[in-house]
Amino acid sequence: MIASPYLRKVLGPNTPGDAMINNLVFVVVSTLALAACQTMGGLTVKDYTAKSGQRVMAGQAEPKAEYGCQKLAQEKQDWGLKGNMDKVAATERVTALAVDTAPGRGANYAYIMAPAQIGIGAVNVNAFSDAQVAYYKCNNLPSGAGKGY
């Protein structure tokens, strides 16, 4: 029901069809939002070339099962307070380091895990946490992923 008397005059009274249209709009918008969220992980993984010349895929998503990956190692990377202030620059720095480190570990995929930003009020309780990088050796990486740097 429309609460404002002015809007009730302009728009007219609610009809049973209005509720059905509102429900339909809600379902469509929710479905689109969910579909957008499900594709986000794939958008954050890119192809990179390490200093050694080896191709390495890296990003903020675990490798898909069809890549046939085996986890080789996981290590901490310095994130620092600066990383909390400029997450994009810190992510790029950690990714670049992981890409150059991967070939030496026998890996061709690096999963970058930035520290979660959990706060109590205005205070980030993970302000001094480090990023994590998991290195994988994958047998079936796709060709032609998005290019990194």
Stockholm file with secondary structure:
# STOCKHOLM 1.0

chainA/1-149         MIASPYLRKVLGPNTPGDAMINNLVFVVVSTLALAACQTMGGLTVKDYTAKSGQRVMAGQAEPKAEYGCQKLAQEKQDWGLKGNMDKVAATERVTALAVDTAPGRGANYAYIMAPAQIGIGAVNVNAFSDAQVAYYKCNNLPSGAGKGY
#=GR chainA/1-149 SS CCCCHHHHHHHCCCCHHHHHHHHHHHHHHHHHHHHHHHHHHHHTEEEEECTTSCEEEEESSCCCGGGCEEEEEEEEECCHHHHHHCHHHHHHHHHHHHHHHGGGGTCSEEEEECCCCCEETTEETTTTCCEEEEEEEESCCCSSCCBCC
#=GC SS_cons         CCCCHHHHHHHCCCCHHHHHHHHHHHHHHHHHHHHHHHHHHHHTEEEEECTTSCEEEEESSCCCGGGCEEEEEEEEECCHHHHHHCHHHHHHHHHHHHHHHGGGGTCSEEEEECCCCCEETTEETTTTCCEEEEEEEESCCCSSCCBCC
//
